[in-house]
């Protein structure tokens, strides 16, 4: 599945464009052109200046009397391109800020960059393709306060759930990226069951399939959601706009290490050097591709599939997340798909996960057609709104980064002072992104984390195991 071009008519991204004041159009990789587009969206005049060489894009942030050009992405070029940082920010007060290079433009890298910059660091974020182009753009965005209680990430999850609420207030989350509380239900379905749903009063009216044993497993106090791509891109936009973060599009080739410490930052493909006093590696499932990390611990990719449906009557879909036990009609073991309605009226369904080899690029991830077909059957069984008349907006797959012990890796790399890692969050990356980023910012800038105790997550736990 290749990259889907952004367009101002895309319902889920339009929310971001309207609130961030930006219009975006992709240039085809083989064309060169310059153009100006003006469109009214939601009462706002969207003025977009697009130009440049093959595979580039430049969009003007739309203010009433001022354009500020900002490079969003580079579609195909191997040359690194940078996102100009804001002229204002904490660096004006700090004459010699700590230079930190954050590698990885997913939710963990972006959250880390955001909180580092708020603490006064001069941050450069390096991303190979686009911000939130992989799991951070294709996940469900489900948040839970207490679902990790009793496990190693319990405190991380609770802190991060509260941070999501605070960030939503700070960044106008309901409008900017679809933050909202949810009621969450556990429901069983058998595909061949034609009997009407039981316990009708417990279910929202749009769940009109043969539901069995519904029960509430999350309330609006304990579960919520975000649109993960919009959340991640809103956060990086604010980091650039308000805190001077620079974004560079380029492929990480190696980390410069000298005498057991960071020795000058990172080197990108093509030879460009990004100087830094510290480096944070937030590479997700691509952590396995960097020898500095893979020589100490294993991160593998769990490939998860998802579809996005747009029902004809989106207003009928209430904010109820569904965790299903689903028995296919052909027999076989039950599966556990998940259903997340979004404020846009769209409905996200995911499941069908399996460990697979992680490709070199996010653009090379391909869907398994059988898995996509099963998710469509799930939607049709759960609700008539999700059947044949619903438009399929996306069929996609992504890789969740997992560790052998099931615990994220967060901390300073043993034997490499100034080199930090944050990866292995599995299906809880969107939930735990803010607390991980805030804790990493404290660790890098202050030498220790107070918001979350990171000892349990330290990469030092793998020393002597390989």
C-alpha atoms as one frame of an Amber mdcrd trajectory, in Angstrom:
protein
   0.000   0.000   0.000   1.616   3.255  -1.100   1.333   6.665   0.501  -2.071
   8.242   0.116  -1.755  11.917  -0.936  -3.124  14.420   1.506  -6.048  16.500
   0.240  -8.072  19.284   1.814 -11.238  17.330   1.016 -10.207  14.374   3.224
 -12.592  14.524   6.170 -10.187  13.323   8.852  -7.327  15.597   7.801  -9.585
  18.585   7.103 -10.104  18.918  10.861  -6.359  19.401  11.251  -6.085  21.829
   8.319  -8.912  24.014   9.606  -7.570  24.268  13.146  -3.908  24.553  12.218
  -4.627  26.940   9.343  -2.788  24.961   6.708  -3.667  23.661   3.274  -1.659
  20.784   1.851  -1.387  19.309  -1.630   1.113  16.627  -2.657   3.233  17.173
  -5.729   3.562  14.077  -7.879   7.096  12.706  -7.503   7.977  13.109 -11.180
   6.532  16.572 -11.852   7.800  20.102 -11.351   5.398  22.963 -10.930   4.533
  26.092  -9.002   0.987  27.060  -8.259  -1.235  28.989  -5.917  -4.523  27.611
  -4.659  -7.204  29.454  -2.717 -10.148  27.625  -1.230 -12.658  28.326   1.493
 -12.882  25.542   4.046 -15.095  25.900   7.087 -15.260  29.658   6.572 -11.473
  30.020   6.301  -9.629  31.074   3.201  -7.085  28.343   2.514  -4.214  29.907
   0.599  -1.654  27.344  -0.467   1.585  27.981  -2.273   3.036  24.796  -3.743
   6.310  24.540  -5.564   9.718  23.003  -5.870  11.404  20.063  -7.516  10.547
  16.400  -7.762   8.823  15.014  -4.707   8.778  18.223  -2.692   6.006  20.170
  -1.093   5.814  23.652   0.365   2.661  24.914   2.041   1.991  28.352   3.457
   0.443  28.525   6.892  -2.592  30.733   6.415  -2.658  33.857   8.512  -4.797
  36.838   7.462  -1.889  39.060   6.439   1.166  36.873   6.442   2.579  33.767
   4.798   5.255  31.689   6.449   6.593  28.874   4.295   7.157  25.550   5.921
   8.396  22.316   4.333   6.123  19.437   5.354   7.454  16.382   3.553   9.694
  15.007   0.857   8.016  12.217  -1.080  10.861  10.472  -2.892  14.160  12.346
  -2.737  17.072  10.864  -0.813  18.332  14.359  -0.089  17.534  15.527   3.433
  15.242  18.556   3.663  14.558  20.618   6.760  11.520  22.167   8.342  12.479
  25.733   9.286  12.098  26.413  12.963  10.197  29.330  14.415  12.218  32.475
  15.051  10.782  32.769  18.538  10.918  30.372  21.448  12.895  29.400  24.522
  16.198  29.417  22.644  16.107  33.223  22.553  16.473  33.247  26.341  18.985
  30.387  26.404  22.207  31.396  24.681  23.705  27.902  24.735  20.849  25.397
  24.703  21.510  21.686  24.801  21.319  20.337  21.253  19.237  17.174  21.021
  18.630  15.109  17.894  15.451  13.023  18.065  15.316  10.271  15.433  11.824
   9.100  14.517   8.704  11.066  13.591   6.133   8.820  15.258   4.216   9.695
  18.388   7.115   8.839  20.740   9.647  10.932  18.847   7.258  13.844  18.457
   6.217  13.815  22.119   9.869  13.664  23.163  10.775  16.549  20.857   7.833
  18.597  22.131   8.676  18.232  25.818  12.424  18.638  25.247  11.829  21.924
  23.439   9.501  23.130  26.188  12.380  22.548  28.620  14.673  24.733  26.524
  16.549  22.234  24.353  17.440  23.032  20.731  15.713  20.073  19.100  16.095
  18.612  15.626  13.648  15.861  14.717  14.859  13.492  11.981  12.221  11.470
  10.117  12.806   9.239   7.126   9.449   9.743   5.387   6.626  11.777   6.956
   5.587  12.565  10.488   3.065   9.941  11.663   3.305   7.950   8.425   3.384
   4.504  10.060   1.652   3.136  13.191   1.253   6.622  14.661  -0.915   7.512
  11.686  -2.779   4.212  11.335  -3.493   3.205  14.911  -6.859   3.388  16.650
  -5.922   6.125  19.116  -7.604   4.420  22.084  -6.686   5.687  25.573  -7.303
   3.894  28.881  -6.519   5.061  32.409  -6.336   1.769  34.266  -6.162  -1.065
  31.743  -2.449  -1.541  32.411  -2.858  -1.694  36.204  -1.014  -4.590  37.752
   1.611  -4.617  35.004   4.975  -2.915  34.464   3.525   0.058  32.551   0.736
   0.884  35.029   2.238   4.144  36.311   3.331   5.183  32.822  -0.198   4.649
  31.483  -1.924   6.542  34.290   0.384   9.537  33.990   0.053   9.532  30.217
  -3.757   9.319  30.288  -3.811  12.462  32.441  -1.248  14.149  30.182  -3.484
  13.476  27.177  -6.278  15.308  28.979  -3.977  18.247  29.760  -2.636  18.400
  26.205  -6.178  18.388  24.881  -6.938  21.479  26.928  -3.700  23.126  25.813
  -4.037  22.261  22.110  -7.830  22.369  21.701  -7.848  18.615  21.267 -11.550
  18.071  20.537 -11.349  20.289  17.455  -7.699  19.761  16.519  -7.424  15.983
  16.693 -10.710  14.475  17.840  -9.966  14.010  21.538 -13.058  12.849  23.409
 -14.058  10.557  26.269 -15.663   7.232  25.358 -17.843   4.549  26.823 -16.204
   1.203  26.069 -18.046  -2.095  25.746 -17.037  -5.741  25.517 -19.355  -7.651
  23.148 -19.425 -11.157  21.634 -20.536 -11.929  18.081 -20.949 -15.154  16.136
 -20.937 -14.456  12.424 -23.531 -17.118  11.544 -25.921 -16.134  14.367 -29.098
 -14.561  12.936 -30.892 -14.029  16.233 -31.488 -10.426  17.383 -29.095  -8.884
  19.876 -29.517  -9.690  23.553 -29.482  -7.040  26.304 -30.560  -4.393  23.842
 -30.628  -1.636  26.478 -26.885  -1.983  27.103 -25.957  -1.458  23.454 -26.015
   1.746  21.405 -28.720   1.686  18.733 -26.242   1.476  15.837 -24.934  -1.883
  17.092 -27.833  -3.854  15.592 -26.079  -7.148  14.810 -26.361 -10.410  16.818
 -24.529  -9.125  19.886 -24.172 -11.309  22.964 -23.002 -10.668  26.547 -22.407
  -6.909  26.316 -20.794  -5.298  29.337 -19.234  -1.956  30.109 -15.457  -2.128
  30.541 -14.643   1.590  30.332 -16.484   4.812  31.170 -15.999   8.402  30.020
 -13.821   8.839  33.121 -11.468   5.983  32.246 -11.401   5.667  28.436 -10.989
   8.201  25.636  -9.663   8.524  22.099  -7.645  10.705  19.752  -7.127  10.587
  16.010  -3.466   9.499  16.237  -2.232  11.085  13.009  -3.897  14.400  13.768
  -2.620  14.295  17.356   0.970  13.653  16.311   0.959  16.273  13.551  -0.742
  18.870  15.746   1.937  18.333  18.393   4.845  18.691  15.962   3.266  21.794
  14.434   3.048  23.397  17.877   6.608  22.302  18.656   7.841  24.027  15.498
   5.605  27.069  15.850   6.041  27.786  19.546   9.275  26.098  20.590  11.633
  26.270  17.624  11.869  22.551  16.800  13.414  21.826  13.405  12.267  18.854
  11.347  14.652  17.199   8.889  13.475  14.607   6.369  16.286  12.119   5.856
  17.333   8.542   6.539  19.408   7.876   9.652  22.591   6.055   8.703  24.494
   5.977  11.977  24.958   7.569  15.371  28.389   9.085  15.960  29.910   7.482
  19.061  33.369   8.323  20.395  34.933   6.876  23.544  31.659   5.704  25.000
  29.631   8.834  24.398  27.839  10.754  21.665  30.564  12.212  19.490  28.863
  14.748  17.259  25.277  13.686  16.633  24.024  11.585  13.720  24.901  11.012
  10.077  22.164  10.788   7.457  22.191   8.931   4.168  24.131  11.120   1.742
  26.598  12.234   4.417  24.758  15.096   6.080  25.700  15.450   9.751  23.178
  16.692  12.321  25.166  17.885  15.322  23.885  17.171  18.789  24.963  16.873
  22.407  22.446  14.059  22.886  20.523  11.684  20.620  17.133  10.068  21.241
  16.304   7.011  19.136  12.519   6.608  18.804  12.523   4.345  15.757   9.555
   2.103  16.556   9.750  -1.269  14.774  12.687   0.060  12.748  14.803  -0.115
  15.907  15.757  -3.583  14.668  17.468  -2.013  11.651  20.009  -0.045  13.729
  22.911  -2.163  14.961  23.526   0.084  17.973  20.146  -1.064  19.318  19.747
  -4.534  17.809  23.103  -5.627  19.238  21.648  -5.184  22.751  17.950  -6.103
  22.499  15.368  -7.310  20.003  12.437  -5.267  18.766  10.117  -7.116  16.413
   7.155  -5.946  14.393   3.581  -7.096  14.977   1.718  -6.374  11.750  -1.806
  -5.106  12.436  -4.519  -4.413   9.848  -7.246  -1.794   9.921  -9.975  -0.266
   7.803 -11.775   3.062   8.048 -15.447   3.168   7.066 -17.718   6.136   6.499
 -21.364   5.200   7.121 -24.074   6.999   5.173 -25.565   8.144   8.481 -22.464
   9.060  10.429 -24.510  11.074  12.923 -26.129   7.830  14.104 -22.804   6.478
  15.379 -22.370   7.294  19.069 -19.018   7.421  20.938 -18.933   3.792  22.061
 -15.736   1.803  21.514 -16.255  -1.940  21.066 -13.865  -4.728  22.044 -15.153
  -7.866  20.375 -14.912 -11.593  20.758 -15.820 -12.641  17.234 -16.400 -16.180
  15.975 -16.157 -16.498  12.165 -18.783 -18.551  10.360 -16.196 -20.874   8.771
 -15.075 -21.991  12.193 -11.567 -21.573  13.500 -10.484 -19.721  16.583 -12.275
 -16.539  17.635 -10.605 -13.217  16.862 -10.536 -10.004  18.878 -11.203  -7.040
  16.579 -11.790  -3.534  17.906 -14.193  -0.840  16.690 -13.644   2.883  17.283
 -16.166   5.461  16.043 -14.575   8.862  15.431 -16.042  12.366  15.835 -15.931
  12.793  12.050 -18.601  10.102  11.675 -16.041   7.602  10.417 -15.543   4.232
  12.099 -12.129   2.584  12.515 -11.882  -1.235  12.782  -8.644  -3.093  13.532
  -7.322  -6.548  14.298  -5.818  -9.515  12.447  -2.280  -9.175  13.846   0.751
 -11.395  13.281   4.522 -11.122  13.595   6.207 -10.405  10.258   9.520  -9.103
   8.972   9.609  -5.318   9.091  10.323  -3.795   5.644  12.931  -1.080   5.174
  10.379   1.682   4.563   6.892   2.446   5.854   5.787   2.902   2.241   6.577
  -0.775   1.589   4.020  -2.079   4.099   1.312  -4.019   2.257  -2.089  -5.241
   3.453  -3.049  -8.885   3.598  -6.269  -8.983   1.549  -7.681 -11.842   3.601
  -7.265  -9.812   6.793  -8.906  -6.755   5.238 -11.779  -8.928   3.999 -12.322
 -10.321   7.492 -12.501  -6.822   9.005 -15.132  -5.841   6.451 -17.155  -8.905
   7.458 -16.813  -7.922  11.106 -18.151  -4.453  10.357 -21.122  -5.820   8.423
 -21.958  -8.271  11.219 -21.712  -5.703  14.015 -23.871  -3.032  12.404 -25.986
  -2.471   9.317 -24.418   1.006   9.233 -21.025  -0.612   8.573 -22.186  -2.872
   5.756 -22.437  -2.464   1.997 -23.539   1.183   1.960 -20.612   2.354   4.079
 -17.741   3.838   2.072 -14.340   2.253   2.630 -12.034   5.219   3.259  -8.865
   3.255   4.009  -7.462  -0.274   3.955  -4.114  -0.300   5.728  -1.541  -2.105
   7.814   1.219  -1.023  10.164   3.824  -2.574  12.446   3.638  -2.308  16.228
   7.068  -2.374  17.945   7.275  -5.185  20.514   9.974  -6.499  22.846  10.626
 -10.057  23.954   9.710  -9.297  27.580   6.675  -7.202  26.644   8.050  -4.089
  28.334   8.969  -0.844  26.533  12.598   0.227  26.360  13.031   3.764  27.700
  16.300   5.201  28.931  19.983   5.852  28.290  21.889   3.234  26.335  24.455
   1.478  28.546  27.990   2.342  27.526  26.957   5.263  25.275  26.539   8.405
  27.341  24.131  10.867  25.786  22.358   8.249  23.633  18.791   7.457  24.651
  16.135   5.083  23.335  12.323   4.963  23.480  10.646   2.051  21.710   8.723
  -1.195  22.172   5.366   0.221  23.310   3.332  -2.296  21.292  -0.386  -1.396
  21.055  -0.102   1.276  23.767   2.180   3.685  21.931  -0.448   6.408  21.420
  -1.584   6.171  25.035   1.921   6.219  26.521   3.501   8.688  24.099   3.066
  11.848  26.218   4.390  10.382  29.482   7.295   8.722  27.661   8.165  12.003
  25.945   7.920  14.015  29.163  10.021  11.472  31.081  12.646  11.351  28.336
  12.850  15.143  28.328  13.547  15.128  32.061  16.104  12.343  31.707  17.992
  14.102  28.910  17.879  17.588  30.413  17.999  16.893  34.167  19.663  13.479
  34.376  16.631  11.771  35.921  12.869  11.508  35.493  10.426  12.602  38.182
   7.161  12.202  36.284   7.659   8.415  35.892  10.218   6.034  37.392  12.070
   4.702  34.338  14.201   2.049  36.030  11.892  -0.797  34.973  12.201   0.279
  31.331  15.965   0.807  31.158  17.832  -0.827  28.254  20.462  -1.804  30.819
  18.207  -4.754  31.741  19.404  -6.493  28.576  23.120  -6.276  29.390  24.593
  -9.777  29.616  21.521 -11.464  28.111  22.719 -11.672  24.516
